[in-house]
Amino acid sequence: MDKLVRKIEIPLARRAIEKAGLYIVQEKDLDRLAEVAADAYKDYPLHNWFTKGKYDAKASKLIMQISLKTMTEDAVIYADSEEINGFAVWLPFGFTGSKTLPFLMNGGLSLILHSGLGIIGRLLTYETYAMNLKKEFTDNYDWYLYNLSIRKDAQGKGIASKLMRPMLGFCDDERMVAYLETNKESNVGLYKHYGFDLMKEELIPKTPVTHYSMVRHPKGE
């Protein structure tokens, strides 16, 4: 990732988030975030495919722990409060995917021991596919919503809006496209509510999982 992006854009986004009264997470919070995400992914088709068709809470938590640790310096990661009822992870323009070595060094071997070597292949297959679509629709000049997770017992209380609106306002101010993907049809309407347009809907090759690519252009364009 471009050093200027790390030095300028990420701090600007973090300041916008702090100004909105949200909590910038710290390294000590990452395990808690992974627990929230693993709970939220209980019925998520993609994670079920990663683990051969059935939900595996430990594997989902490990995937999130490793991903969060790998991208801490390159991402804007924040929660609704220090209690962490929900959180969001955004990656700035220029992100083209996680690097294999840092992934392995941050716990990837534990994931392999738990789920078998095949899970790494499935993760890489999906990321290659997803990043190719992101490049197709934004040329990687976007703020990428990597993750939005709300605790099951905290859903329906406005936390998603609390997390989404400040960052989307920042994208509007910066005249930046926002990009995301989801693998649940029920999420598409939620993101349309925030101004995202559905760009593509298709089955991920050689899987039963549907992929929805969504783009939001800054307001005023």
N, CA, C and O of each residue as an XYZ file, in Angstrom:
884
protein
N       0.839     -1.196      0.000
C       0.000      0.000      0.000
C       0.876      1.249      0.000
O       1.910      1.286      0.667
N       0.471      2.248     -0.732
C       1.220      3.486     -0.861
C       1.451      4.117      0.513
O       0.530      4.223      1.322
N       2.701      4.535      0.765
C       3.038      5.110      2.074
C       2.270      6.393      2.345
O       1.940      6.686      3.494
N       1.978      7.174      1.284
C       1.226      8.415      1.484
C      -0.205      8.137      1.934
O      -0.789      8.908      2.696
N      -0.763      7.022      1.451
C      -2.107      6.646      1.888
C      -2.090      6.356      3.385
O      -2.957      6.820      4.125
N      -1.095      5.586      3.825
C      -0.968      5.295      5.256
C      -0.768      6.578      6.067
O      -1.333      6.738      7.149
N       0.032      7.471      5.534
C       0.420      8.660      6.284
C      -0.663      9.728      6.311
O      -0.782     10.460      7.294
N      -1.461      9.830      5.235
C      -2.417     10.932      5.119
C      -3.868     10.457      5.193
O      -4.618     10.910      6.058
N      -4.269      9.564      4.311
C      -5.691      9.214      4.202
C      -6.215      8.445      5.417
O      -7.307      8.729      5.908
N      -5.450      7.489      5.892
C      -5.923      6.706      7.031
C      -6.099      7.569      8.276
O      -7.132      7.463      8.936
N      -5.124      8.427      8.626
C      -5.342      9.320      9.778
C      -6.523     10.265      9.581
O      -7.237     10.553     10.541
N      -6.748     10.756      8.352
C      -7.897     11.628      8.097
C      -9.209     10.894      8.369
O     -10.118     11.446      8.988
N      -9.300      9.668      7.914
C     -10.509      8.884      8.126
C     -10.708      8.590      9.604
O     -11.827      8.663     10.112
N      -9.631      8.261     10.289
C      -9.748      7.980     11.723
C     -10.215      9.212     12.502
O     -10.985      9.095     13.455
N      -9.753     10.372     12.098
C     -10.201     11.604     12.781
C     -11.696     11.834     12.556
O     -12.410     12.264     13.462
N     -12.163     11.541     11.332
C     -13.592     11.694     11.045
C     -14.422     10.736     11.902
O     -15.509     11.085     12.363
N     -13.908      9.548     12.104
C     -14.608      8.560     12.927
C     -14.627      8.993     14.392
O     -15.657      8.892     15.059
N     -13.506      9.465     14.884
C     -13.440      9.923     16.272
C     -14.337     11.133     16.493
O     -14.972     11.257     17.540
N     -14.387     12.016     15.518
C     -15.242     13.203     15.606
C     -16.707     12.804     15.727
O     -17.492     13.515     16.355
N     -17.078     11.682     15.137
C     -18.458     11.192     15.208
C     -18.758     10.488     16.532
O     -19.880     10.036     16.757
N     -17.760     10.398     17.401
C     -17.957      9.791     18.712
C     -17.814      8.280     18.737
O     -18.229      7.631     19.698
N     -17.230      7.715     17.687
C     -17.032      6.276     17.630
C     -15.659      5.908     18.195
O     -14.797      6.766     18.383
N     -15.481      4.642     18.455
C     -14.295      4.145     19.159
C     -13.321      3.502     18.173
O     -13.651      2.505     17.531
N     -12.126      4.072     18.055
C     -11.074      3.463     17.246
C     -10.493      2.299     18.041
O      -9.953      2.491     19.131
N     -10.605      1.092     17.492
C     -10.198     -0.074     18.268
C      -8.679     -0.157     18.369
O      -7.946      0.367     17.530
N      -8.242     -0.817     19.399
C      -6.826     -1.015     19.665
C      -6.484     -2.495     19.521
O      -7.365     -3.345     19.391
N      -5.204     -2.777     19.547
C      -4.771     -4.166     19.355
C      -5.392     -5.094     20.398
O      -5.702     -6.247     20.100
N      -5.571     -4.593     21.612
C      -6.131     -5.424     22.683
C      -7.588     -5.818     22.409
O      -8.106     -6.749     23.025
N      -8.239     -5.114     21.494
C      -9.645     -5.369     21.190
C      -9.865     -6.406     20.089
O     -10.997     -6.832     19.862
N      -8.809     -6.812     19.412
C      -8.986     -7.615     18.198
C      -9.658     -8.961     18.456
O     -10.470     -9.409     17.647
N      -9.333     -9.604     19.564
C      -9.976    -10.883     19.867
C     -11.475    -10.698     20.086
O     -12.277    -11.532     19.665
N     -11.843     -9.613     20.740
C     -13.259     -9.331     20.965
C     -13.974     -9.097     19.636
O     -15.088     -9.583     19.438
N     -13.343     -8.358     18.729
C     -13.924     -8.135     17.409
C     -14.127     -9.459     16.678
O     -15.160     -9.670     16.044
N     -13.147    -10.340     16.768
C     -13.245    -11.635     16.093
C     -14.409    -12.453     16.647
O     -15.071    -13.170     15.896
N     -14.665    -12.355     17.947
C     -15.805    -13.056     18.551
C     -17.131    -12.517     18.013
O     -18.041    -13.282     17.695
N     -17.227    -11.179     17.915
C     -18.438    -10.555     17.385
C     -18.665    -10.998     15.945
O     -19.784    -11.343     15.565
N     -17.606    -10.986     15.151
C     -17.724    -11.373     13.740
C     -18.100    -12.840     13.592
O     -18.949    -13.181     12.768
N     -17.476    -13.712     14.381
C     -17.778    -15.146     14.289
C     -19.240    -15.408     14.615
O     -19.873    -16.263     13.996
N     -19.777    -14.678     15.580
C     -21.195    -14.809     15.930
C     -22.076    -14.326     14.775
O     -23.079    -14.955     14.440
N     -21.683    -13.191     14.171
C     -22.463    -12.628     13.069
C     -22.423    -13.524     11.828
O     -23.357    -13.520     11.027
N     -21.340    -14.293     11.671
C     -21.178    -15.136     10.486
C     -21.806    -16.524     10.640
O     -21.562    -17.405      9.816
N     -22.597    -16.722     11.666
C     -23.134    -18.057     11.929
C     -23.946    -18.603     10.762
O     -23.909    -19.803     10.489
N     -24.674    -17.739     10.077
C     -25.500    -18.183      8.945
C     -24.979    -17.629      7.621
O     -25.748    -17.476      6.672
N     -23.699    -17.330      7.547
C     -23.156    -16.661      6.370
C     -22.658    -17.691      5.360
O     -21.775    -18.485      5.683
N     -23.205    -17.694      4.147
C     -22.869    -18.744      3.177
C     -21.378    -18.876      2.874
O     -20.873    -19.990      2.734
N     -20.676    -17.759      2.774
C     -19.269    -17.822      2.392
C     -18.442    -18.534      3.453
O     -17.624    -19.395      3.130
N     -18.652    -18.180      4.719
C     -17.871    -18.830      5.773
C     -18.226    -20.311      5.883
O     -17.368    -21.134      6.203
N     -19.474    -20.648      5.623
C     -19.836    -22.064      5.615
C     -19.104    -22.810      4.498
O     -18.693    -23.957      4.675
N     -18.945    -22.150      3.342
C     -18.198    -22.773      2.247
C     -16.724    -22.923      2.609
O     -16.108    -23.942      2.297
N     -16.157    -21.907      3.269
C     -14.756    -22.017      3.702
C     -14.534    -23.283      4.520
O     -13.483    -23.918      4.427
N     -15.529    -23.644      5.320
C     -15.391    -24.789      6.230
C     -16.228    -25.983      5.755
O     -16.830    -26.699      6.554
N     -16.249    -26.172      4.443
C     -16.825    -27.352      3.806
C     -18.320    -27.520      4.052
O     -18.813    -28.634      4.235
N     -19.033    -26.394      4.054
C     -20.484    -26.475      4.042
C     -21.192    -26.399      5.369
O     -22.422    -26.427      5.403
N     -20.466    -26.304      6.465
C     -21.124    -26.178      7.767
C     -20.407    -25.131      8.617
O     -19.199    -24.929      8.487
N     -21.155    -24.481      9.472
C     -20.610    -23.415     10.308
C     -19.598    -23.975     11.302
O     -19.853    -24.979     11.967
N     -18.457    -23.319     11.392
C     -17.400    -23.680     12.330
C     -16.995    -22.399     13.052
O     -16.240    -21.591     12.513
N     -17.495    -22.217     14.263
C     -17.269    -20.975     15.002
C     -15.786    -20.703     15.219
O     -15.335    -19.563     15.100
N     -15.035    -21.740     15.535
C     -13.605    -21.541     15.793
C     -12.881    -21.094     14.534
O     -12.038    -20.198     14.583
N     -13.206    -21.716     13.406
C     -12.555    -21.335     12.150
C     -12.916    -19.903     11.769
O     -12.049    -19.138     11.348
N     -14.192    -19.533     11.914
C     -14.607    -18.168     11.585
C     -13.879    -17.153     12.467
O     -13.446    -16.102     11.994
N     -13.753    -17.477     13.739
C     -13.048    -16.568     14.646
C     -11.571    -16.461     14.267
O     -11.005    -15.368     14.275
N     -10.944    -17.598     13.933
C      -9.531    -17.571     13.531
C      -9.336    -16.752     12.256
O      -8.381    -15.982     12.155
N     -10.229    -16.910     11.288
C     -10.117    -16.151     10.039
C     -10.140    -14.655     10.329
O      -9.340    -13.899      9.779
N     -11.059    -14.230     11.195
C     -11.156    -12.802     11.515
C      -9.973    -12.329     12.352
O      -9.446    -11.243     12.112
N      -9.552    -13.119     13.323
C      -8.389    -12.735     14.127
C      -7.170    -12.496     13.236
O      -6.473    -11.489     13.363
N      -6.933    -13.438     12.343
C      -5.762    -13.349     11.467
C      -5.886    -12.151     10.523
O      -4.934    -11.391     10.349
N      -7.054    -11.989      9.921
C      -7.261    -10.880      8.980
C      -7.072     -9.540      9.668
O      -6.407     -8.657      9.126
N      -7.643     -9.374     10.849
C      -7.547     -8.111     11.571
C      -6.105     -7.803     11.958
O      -5.648     -6.669     11.821
N      -5.395     -8.814     12.440
C      -4.000     -8.604     12.820
C      -3.137     -8.253     11.602
O      -2.195     -7.466     11.697
N      -3.480     -8.851     10.465
C      -2.705     -8.629      9.245
C      -2.873     -7.212      8.710
O      -1.934     -6.643      8.153
N      -4.073     -6.635      8.878
C      -4.358     -5.342      8.245
C      -4.451     -4.173      9.225
O      -4.925     -3.101      8.849
N      -4.016     -4.351     10.456
C      -4.162     -3.306     11.471
C      -3.600     -1.967     11.013
O      -4.247     -0.936     11.196
N      -2.414     -1.964     10.424
C      -1.769     -0.700     10.022
C      -2.429     -0.091      8.794
O      -2.356      1.121      8.590
N      -3.065     -0.908      7.982
C      -3.575     -0.447      6.696
C      -5.075     -0.165      6.698
O      -5.628      0.234      5.673
N      -5.733     -0.364      7.822
C      -7.191     -0.262      7.856
C      -7.658      0.767      8.881
O      -6.926      1.152      9.792
N      -8.904      1.196      8.695
C      -9.605      1.995      9.695
C     -10.597      1.039     10.355
O     -11.580      0.628      9.739
N     -10.331      0.694     11.604
C     -11.123     -0.294     12.326
C     -11.731      0.402     13.543
O     -11.004      0.932     14.383
N     -13.037      0.400     13.636
C     -13.678      1.136     14.722
C     -14.968      0.437     15.146
O     -15.536     -0.363     14.403
N     -15.411      0.762     16.356
C     -16.604      0.143     16.931
C     -17.561      1.219     17.409
O     -17.215      2.399     17.474
N     -18.777      0.789     17.744
C     -19.779      1.737     18.226
C     -19.386      2.331     19.573
O     -19.731      3.473     19.877
N     -18.660      1.555     20.383
C     -18.220      1.996     21.706
C     -17.158      1.019     22.190
O     -16.849      0.045     21.504
N     -16.607      1.274     23.352
C     -15.628      0.345     23.916
C     -16.255     -0.999     24.265
O     -15.545     -1.990     24.432
N     -17.578     -1.040     24.376
C     -18.256     -2.314     24.637
C     -18.228     -3.222     23.402
O     -18.346     -4.441     23.524
N     -18.073     -2.635     22.235
C     -17.997     -3.349     20.948
C     -19.238     -4.220     20.718
O     -19.172     -5.449     20.726
N     -20.356     -3.546     20.516
C     -21.570     -4.239     20.088
C     -21.546     -4.497     18.581
O     -22.206     -5.409     18.083
N     -20.770     -3.676     17.867
C     -20.603     -3.831     16.433
C     -19.367     -3.081     15.990
O     -18.904     -2.174     16.681
N     -18.829     -3.453     14.840
C     -17.618     -2.785     14.347
C     -17.582     -2.810     12.829
O     -18.293     -3.577     12.180
N     -16.733     -1.951     12.284
C     -16.539     -1.865     10.835
C     -15.053     -1.806     10.527
O     -14.262     -1.275     11.307
N     -14.690     -2.355      9.388
C     -13.309     -2.323      8.900
C     -13.320     -1.771      7.481
O     -13.960     -2.335      6.593
N     -12.615     -0.674      7.272
C     -12.505     -0.060      5.951
C     -11.037     -0.044      5.520
O     -10.148      0.244      6.322
N     -10.799     -0.350      4.264
C      -9.460     -0.305      3.692
C      -9.413      0.766      2.614
O     -10.344      0.874      1.815
N      -8.346      1.562      2.575
C      -8.287      2.690      1.640
C      -7.916      2.278      0.232
O      -7.585      1.124     -0.039
N      -7.981      3.265     -0.661
C      -7.676      2.990     -2.066
C      -6.272      2.426     -2.215
O      -5.340      2.812     -1.510
N      -6.156      1.507     -3.149
C      -4.884      0.825     -3.380
C      -4.833     -0.569     -2.793
O      -3.897     -1.318     -3.072
N      -5.828     -0.941     -1.977
C      -5.825     -2.281     -1.395
C      -6.158     -3.313     -2.469
O      -7.156     -3.183     -3.177
N      -5.320     -4.332     -2.582
C      -5.524     -5.364     -3.607
C      -5.586     -6.771     -3.015
O      -5.559     -7.758     -3.751
N      -5.669     -6.863     -1.692
C      -5.767     -8.175     -1.063
C      -4.704     -8.395     -0.015
O      -3.692     -7.695      0.018
N      -4.940     -9.378      0.847
C      -3.998     -9.705      1.913
C      -2.792    -10.436      1.341
O      -2.887    -11.123      0.323
N      -1.671    -10.279      2.006
C      -0.456    -10.973      1.591
C      -0.352    -12.302      2.338
O      -0.655    -12.381      3.528
N       0.076    -13.332      1.634
C       0.081    -14.681      2.191
C       1.004    -14.806      3.396
O       0.600    -15.373      4.411
N       2.233    -14.292      3.317
C       3.196    -14.468      4.409
C       2.708    -13.825      5.702
O       2.717    -14.488      6.740
N       2.278    -12.547      5.685
C       1.743    -11.969      6.933
C       0.545    -12.750      7.472
O       0.386    -12.884      8.686
N      -0.289    -13.260      6.582
C      -1.444    -14.049      7.001
C      -0.984    -15.284      7.773
O      -1.531    -15.596      8.830
N       0.007    -15.977      7.253
C       0.519    -17.173      7.925
C       1.203    -16.822      9.235
O       1.070    -17.544     10.223
N       1.938    -15.711      9.245
C       2.677    -15.307     10.445
C       1.753    -14.836     11.562
O       2.125    -14.883     12.735
N       0.554    -14.384     11.209
C      -0.378    -13.881     12.218
C      -1.410    -14.907     12.653
O      -2.459    -14.549     13.187
N      -1.119    -16.170     12.428
C      -2.005    -17.218     12.918
C      -2.519    -18.174     11.866
O      -3.320    -19.058     12.170
N      -2.071    -18.011     10.630
C      -2.548    -18.879      9.566
C      -2.249    -20.353      9.805
O      -3.017    -21.222      9.394
N      -1.142    -20.629     10.463
C      -0.796    -22.022     10.732
C      -1.788    -22.659     11.704
O      -2.112    -23.841     11.587
N      -2.266    -21.863     12.664
C      -3.284    -22.371     13.596
C      -4.565    -22.721     12.848
O      -5.224    -23.713     13.159
N      -4.911    -21.902     11.861
C      -6.099    -22.172     11.055
C      -5.933    -23.465     10.262
O      -6.866    -24.262     10.164
N      -4.745    -23.672      9.698
C      -4.468    -24.896      8.941
C      -4.561    -26.120      9.844
O      -5.128    -27.140      9.452
N      -4.005    -26.023     11.055
C      -4.056    -27.145     11.990
C      -5.493    -27.481     12.376
O      -5.839    -28.646     12.577
N      -6.320    -26.448     12.475
C      -7.712    -26.674     12.869
C      -8.570    -27.181     11.709
O      -9.362    -28.108     11.879
N      -8.412    -26.575     10.535
C      -9.343    -26.838      9.424
C      -8.735    -27.610      8.260
O      -9.457    -28.047      7.364
N      -7.429    -27.781      8.265
C      -6.780    -28.453      7.148
C      -6.247    -27.460      6.123
O      -6.700    -26.317      6.060
N      -5.292    -27.899      5.330
C      -4.636    -27.029      4.363
C      -5.601    -26.487      3.317
O      -5.386    -25.398      2.784
N      -6.651    -27.225      3.021
C      -7.581    -26.816      1.976
C      -8.248    -25.477      2.222
O      -8.643    -24.801      1.272
N      -8.383    -25.078      3.488
C      -9.057    -23.817      3.764
C      -8.265    -22.630      3.230
O      -8.848    -21.617      2.846
N      -6.944    -22.749      3.205
C      -6.116    -21.666      2.670
C      -6.377    -21.516      1.172
O      -6.485    -20.400      0.664
N      -6.475    -22.629      0.478
C      -6.786    -22.572     -0.943
C      -8.137    -21.931     -1.203
O      -8.284    -21.149     -2.143
N      -9.138    -22.258     -0.368
C     -10.463    -21.671     -0.552
C     -10.440    -20.171     -0.257
O     -11.083    -19.390     -0.958
N      -9.708    -19.774      0.769
C      -9.590    -18.343      1.081
C      -8.911    -17.579     -0.057
O      -9.354    -16.494     -0.434
N      -7.842    -18.148     -0.596
C      -7.125    -17.490     -1.688
C      -7.967    -17.441     -2.955
O      -7.962    -16.439     -3.670
N      -8.687    -18.517     -3.232
C      -9.559    -18.543     -4.410
C     -10.602    -17.438     -4.318
O     -10.836    -16.712     -5.284
N     -11.226    -17.315     -3.149
C     -12.246    -16.283     -2.992
C     -11.647    -14.889     -3.081
O     -12.192    -14.025     -3.769
N     -10.534    -14.657     -2.397
C      -9.975    -13.302     -2.400
C      -9.555    -12.880     -3.809
O      -9.766    -11.733     -4.204
N      -8.964    -13.802     -4.563
C      -8.578    -13.475     -5.942
C      -9.804    -13.082     -6.755
O      -9.787    -12.088     -7.482
N     -10.860    -13.864     -6.627
C     -12.102    -13.573     -7.337
C     -12.668    -12.216     -6.913
O     -13.022    -11.398     -7.763
N     -12.753    -11.975     -5.596
C     -13.357    -10.740     -5.089
C     -12.536     -9.511     -5.467
O     -13.096     -8.475     -5.827
N     -11.215     -9.624     -5.388
C     -10.375     -8.466     -5.701
C     -10.386     -8.154     -7.198
O     -10.249     -6.994     -7.586
N     -10.545     -9.169     -8.035
C     -10.668     -8.914     -9.473
C     -11.935     -8.116     -9.775
O     -11.923     -7.222    -10.622
N     -13.031     -8.441     -9.081
C     -14.268     -7.690     -9.280
C     -14.141     -6.261     -8.758
O     -14.623     -5.321     -9.390
N     -13.500     -6.103     -7.619
C     -13.296     -4.752     -7.082
C     -12.512     -3.891     -8.069
O     -12.847     -2.729     -8.298
N     -11.478     -4.469     -8.641
C     -10.687     -3.725     -9.629
C     -11.537     -3.394    -10.853
O     -11.424     -2.303    -11.414
N     -12.379     -4.325    -11.263
C     -13.238     -4.096    -12.429
C     -14.147     -2.885    -12.226
O     -14.337     -2.089    -13.146
N     -14.702     -2.745    -11.035
C     -15.712     -1.711    -10.801
C     -15.148     -0.392    -10.272
O     -15.793      0.646    -10.419
N     -13.968     -0.405     -9.663
C     -13.427      0.835     -9.075
C     -11.990      1.124     -9.462
O     -11.461      2.188     -9.139
N     -11.347      0.182    -10.156
C      -9.919      0.280    -10.458
C      -9.103      0.452     -9.178
O      -8.035      1.064     -9.184
N      -9.624     -0.098     -8.086
C      -9.002     -0.041     -6.758
C      -8.847      1.382     -6.219
O      -8.041      1.634     -5.324
N      -9.630      2.306     -6.777
C      -9.644      3.669     -6.239
C     -10.948      3.818     -5.453
O     -11.920      4.411     -5.921
N     -10.932      3.262     -4.254
C     -12.150      3.206     -3.452
C     -11.792      3.038     -1.974
O     -10.686      2.620     -1.630
N     -12.748      3.372     -1.116
C     -12.714      2.922      0.278
C     -13.554      1.658      0.328
O     -14.725      1.654     -0.050
N     -12.936      0.595      0.799
C     -13.496     -0.756      0.723
C     -13.989     -1.200      2.096
O     -13.207     -1.319      3.040
N     -15.289     -1.441      2.196
C     -15.858     -1.944      3.443
C     -15.574     -3.441      3.520
O     -16.296     -4.257      2.946
N     -14.534     -3.774      4.222
C     -14.105     -5.171      4.329
C     -15.034     -5.960      5.245
O     -15.313     -7.135      5.004
N     -15.506     -5.299      6.297
C     -16.322     -6.018      7.257
C     -17.243     -5.074      8.013
O     -16.839     -3.981      8.410
N     -18.468     -5.500      8.206
C     -19.416     -4.827      9.094
C     -20.111     -5.925      9.878
O     -20.849     -6.727      9.306
N     -19.884     -5.967     11.181
C     -20.454     -7.024     12.014
C     -21.131     -6.417     13.234
O     -20.587     -5.530     13.893
N     -22.321     -6.910     13.518
C     -23.090     -6.492     14.689
C     -23.421     -7.746     15.492
O     -23.848     -8.755     14.931
N     -23.223     -7.679     16.804
C     -23.600     -8.794     17.659
C     -25.066     -9.160     17.448
O     -25.909     -8.277     17.288
N     -25.371    -10.440     17.448
C     -26.743    -10.893     17.197
C     -27.741    -10.208     18.126
O     -28.804     -9.771     17.683
N     -27.400    -10.112     19.424
C     -28.356     -9.551     20.374
C     -28.383     -8.028     20.365
O     -29.141     -7.410     21.112
N     -27.546     -7.423     19.511
C     -27.536     -5.956     19.404
C     -28.071     -5.483     18.062
O     -28.097     -4.283     17.789
N     -28.497     -6.421     17.224
C     -29.005     -6.046     15.902
C     -30.390     -5.417     16.011
O     -31.152     -5.722     16.929
N     -30.705     -4.538     15.065
C     -31.992     -3.864     15.057
C     -32.062     -2.665     15.985
O     -33.150     -2.169     16.276
N     -30.907     -2.191     16.454
C     -30.866     -1.065     17.399
C     -30.172      0.167     16.822
O     -29.817      1.087     17.559
N     -29.979      0.182     15.496
C     -29.392      1.346     14.842
C     -27.879      1.388     14.844
O     -27.289      2.403     14.475
N     -27.237      0.298     15.256
C     -25.772      0.303     15.334
C     -25.144      0.334     13.947
O     -24.121      0.989     13.746
N     -25.751     -0.375     12.978
C     -25.208     -0.361     11.616
C     -25.170      1.060     11.069
O     -24.168      1.466     10.481
N     -26.246      1.822     11.253
C     -26.269      3.213     10.781
C     -25.235      4.050     11.506
O     -24.565      4.886     10.899
N     -25.106      3.824     12.799
C     -24.126      4.561     13.597
C     -22.715      4.336     13.068
O     -21.887      5.247     13.079
N     -22.448      3.113     12.605
C     -21.122      2.781     12.089
C     -20.926      3.242     10.647
O     -19.830      3.662     10.276
N     -21.972      3.167      9.840
C     -21.835      3.438      8.411
C     -21.809      4.922      8.065
O     -20.977      5.353      7.267
N     -22.692      5.695      8.643
C     -22.909      7.055      8.155
C     -21.684      7.969      8.269
O     -21.426      8.724      7.331
N     -20.923      7.942      9.355
C     -19.745      8.831      9.411
C     -18.712      8.534      8.324
O     -18.127      9.453      7.752
N     -18.488      7.243      8.041
C     -17.485      6.913      7.025
C     -17.991      7.253      5.631
O     -17.216      7.682      4.776
N     -19.287      7.065      5.395
C     -19.837      7.439      4.092
C     -19.813      8.957      3.919
O     -19.584      9.453      2.816
N     -20.047      9.689      5.001
C     -19.912     11.143      4.942
C     -18.490     11.555      4.615
O     -18.271     12.506      3.864
N     -17.524     10.842      5.176
C     -16.114     11.104      4.866
C     -15.841     10.841      3.386
O     -15.145     11.619      2.734
N     -16.389      9.743      2.856
C     -16.211      9.440      1.426
C     -16.810     10.552      0.561
O     -16.237     10.920     -0.464
N     -17.959     11.084      0.975
C     -18.562     12.195      0.232
C     -17.643     13.419      0.249
O     -17.431     14.060     -0.780
N     -17.108     13.730      1.414
C     -16.220     14.899      1.541
C     -14.960     14.745      0.701
O     -14.449     15.714      0.139
N     -14.467     13.510      0.626
C     -13.229     13.235     -0.114
C     -13.484     12.917     -1.590
O     -12.549     12.694     -2.358
N     -14.777     12.900     -1.976
C     -15.177     12.553     -3.353
C     -14.667     11.169     -3.744
O     -14.116     10.973     -4.827
N     -14.864     10.209     -2.829
C     -14.365      8.856     -3.029
C     -15.508      7.852     -3.172
O     -16.533      7.953     -2.497
N     -15.312      6.902     -4.048
C     -16.227      5.776     -4.195
C     -16.069      4.847     -2.982
O     -14.965      4.669     -2.467
N     -17.177      4.265     -2.540
C     -17.139      3.210     -1.525
C     -17.531      1.898     -2.200
O     -18.391      1.870     -3.080
N     -16.893      0.828     -1.780
C     -17.140     -0.477     -2.397
C     -17.324     -1.533     -1.311
O     -16.708     -1.459     -0.248
N     -18.169     -2.504     -1.588
C     -18.320     -3.641     -0.688
C     -18.831     -4.834     -1.474
O     -19.290     -4.713     -2.609
N     -18.736     -5.999     -0.828
C     -19.404     -7.169     -1.358
C     -20.104     -7.874     -0.202
O     -19.698     -7.745      0.953
N     -21.137     -8.605     -0.515
C     -21.832     -9.425      0.469
C     -22.214    -10.737     -0.185
O     -22.247    -10.848     -1.410
N     -22.502    -11.724      0.638
C     -22.889    -13.031      0.109
C     -24.248    -13.462      0.626
O     -24.621    -14.632      0.536
N     -24.994    -12.490      1.177
C     -26.368    -12.751      1.620
C     -27.306    -11.771      0.936
O     -27.121    -10.557      1.011
N     -28.313    -12.313      0.272
C     -29.261    -11.464     -0.447
C     -29.947    -10.476      0.488
O     -30.247     -9.352      0.084
N     -30.199    -10.878      1.730
C     -30.886    -10.008      2.679
C     -30.082     -8.759      3.024
O     -30.644     -7.770      3.496
N     -28.763     -8.798      2.790
C     -27.926     -7.623      3.068
C     -27.990     -6.584      1.949
O     -27.675     -5.414      2.169
N     -28.392     -7.004      0.765
C     -28.372     -6.095     -0.385
C     -29.273     -4.888     -0.145
O     -28.875     -3.755     -0.414
N     -30.471     -5.119      0.352
C     -31.393     -4.023      0.627
C     -30.855     -3.073      1.681
O     -31.049     -1.861      1.587
N     -30.174     -3.620      2.691
C     -29.568     -2.782      3.732
C     -28.576     -1.818      3.113
O     -28.603     -0.623      3.407
N     -27.706     -2.326      2.263
C     -26.672     -1.469      1.684
C     -27.247     -0.509      0.644
O     -26.734      0.597      0.474
N     -28.291     -0.918     -0.043
C     -28.963      0.024     -0.941
C     -29.501      1.221     -0.159
O     -29.505      2.346     -0.659
N     -29.950      0.975      1.057
C     -30.449      2.039      1.936
C     -29.375      3.091      2.183
O     -29.686      4.264      2.390
N     -28.108      2.673      2.163
C     -26.995      3.609      2.383
C     -26.445      4.185      1.083
O     -25.417      4.863      1.090
N     -27.122      3.920     -0.031
C     -26.727      4.533     -1.290
C     -25.880      3.677     -2.196
O     -25.392      4.167     -3.215
N     -25.684      2.398     -1.860
C     -24.911      1.506     -2.717
C     -25.788      0.960     -3.844
O     -26.974      0.691     -3.651
N     -25.191      0.804     -5.004
C     -25.861      0.199     -6.155
C     -25.309     -1.204     -6.373
O     -24.105     -1.428     -6.250
N     -26.187     -2.141     -6.695
C     -25.761     -3.494     -7.005
C     -25.194     -3.531     -8.419
O     -25.893     -3.234     -9.387
N     -23.919     -3.899     -8.527
C     -23.244     -3.911     -9.816
C     -23.250     -5.295    -10.466
O     -23.324     -5.417    -11.689
N     -23.172     -6.327     -9.640
C     -23.110     -7.677    -10.202
C     -23.588     -8.679     -9.173
O     -23.292     -8.564     -7.984
N     -24.328     -9.659     -9.645
C     -24.810    -10.762     -8.817
C     -24.530    -12.053     -9.572
O     -25.041    -12.253    -10.674
N     -23.725    -12.926     -8.985
C     -23.411    -14.184     -9.653
C     -22.886    -15.190     -8.645
O     -22.443    -14.826     -7.556
N     -22.940    -16.460     -9.023
C     -22.338    -17.493     -8.201
C     -20.815    -17.405     -8.305
O     -20.264    -17.259     -9.396
N     -20.152    -17.495     -7.167
C     -18.692    -17.594     -7.193
C     -18.343    -18.893     -7.909
O     -18.886    -19.942     -7.565
N     -17.452    -18.851     -8.892
C     -17.151    -20.055     -9.674
C     -16.854    -21.279     -8.811
O     -16.069    -21.214     -7.865
N     -17.492    -22.388     -9.151
C     -17.285    -23.684     -8.500
C     -17.721    -23.703     -7.038
O     -17.218    -24.495     -6.241
N     -18.673    -22.811     -6.690
C     -19.229    -22.795     -5.341
C     -20.744    -22.602     -5.439
O     -21.250    -22.206     -6.489
N     -21.473    -22.882     -4.345
C     -22.904    -22.596     -4.324
C     -23.208    -21.213     -3.758
O     -24.362    -20.899     -3.466
N     -22.173    -20.385     -3.604
C     -22.297    -19.100     -2.905
C     -22.496    -17.959     -3.905
O     -21.723    -17.819     -4.853
N     -23.529    -17.150     -3.693
C     -23.782    -15.989     -4.542
C     -23.000    -14.790     -4.025
O     -22.929    -14.544     -2.821
N     -22.417    -14.053     -4.960
C     -21.606    -12.885     -4.633
C     -22.304    -11.639     -5.171
O     -22.687    -11.588     -6.340
N     -22.466    -10.632     -4.306
C     -23.087     -9.371     -4.690
C     -22.045     -8.260     -4.570
O     -21.565     -7.972     -3.474
N     -21.698     -7.641     -5.689
C     -20.748     -6.521     -5.711
C     -21.529     -5.208     -5.712
O     -22.455     -5.033     -6.504
N     -21.152     -4.279     -4.816
C     -21.918     -3.044     -4.667
C     -20.993     -1.827     -4.600
O     -19.930     -1.864     -3.979
N     -21.425     -0.759     -5.251
C     -20.643      0.474     -5.337
C     -21.507      1.657     -4.913
O     -22.687      1.737     -5.254
N     -20.908      2.557     -4.175
C     -21.586      3.812     -3.804
C     -20.742      4.990     -4.279
O     -19.588      5.141     -3.877
N     -21.319      5.813     -5.129
C     -20.631      7.016     -5.583
C     -20.900      8.160     -4.600
O     -21.967      8.215     -3.990
N     -19.950      9.057     -4.447
C     -20.169     10.155     -3.489
C     -21.372     10.999     -3.870
O     -21.640     11.206     -5.053
N     -22.083     11.478     -2.889
C     -23.270     12.289     -3.129
C     -22.884     13.557     -3.877
O     -21.871     14.192     -3.583
N     -23.726     13.911     -4.858
C     -23.449     15.114     -5.629
C     -22.885     14.815     -6.983
O     -22.854     15.687     -7.852
N     -22.420     13.549     -7.190
C     -21.886     13.194     -8.518
C     -23.038     12.943     -9.482
O     -22.808     12.632    -10.651
